[in-house]
Amino acid sequence: MPNSIIASSYRGEFMNKTHAFAILAPVPEMHLVSGLEAIAAQIDSDELSPGQLPKIALGSMAFELFGEAEQLRAGKAIDVFIYASHSQAEQPLNSEVTWQGVYIGYVGSRRGRYPSKSIYRPRSTASDSPVWAVFWELQQLEPLKTPIPIGNLRGRNKKTNYPSRFIPEGPMLIEHPLVKRAGTSR
């Protein structure tokens, strides 16, 4: 199945508009593209149980952030907005989120490596050194039809948006851009 069909078959809107927070994460663009290939491989394999959505696992040292996300999400899936870092294309002057997905949880590493099946890891991560503390799992990965300027996003419990040229250097919790907060004009 071509990647464009896989990406467009998930959803047209963000899945979870009830949570007041989301995750903003930088991910190297090559891992995102390779992640779509991992999703296609899972769909074509017998690895998935009936009704199970494919997922990818990405490494991180931000175990405290994902621990906090686990407490806040109370078992529900959370939207993830992804800044494609290390892009081959020329980056716009003002940073943008260009991918989305749904965070479904994280697992601790085993000596720095993903403890589950390698089919969930993008092939582009094969050369990663075993240094990750956790692996966060993501479903419904797809490019956004319309990029979201990072200057339109706000850190969780912060009073102002990020500067327009802000580039995230690690995952962070943000106010969900599609949830209107009481007392705000967003």
Disulfide bonds with the S-S distance in Angstrom:
none
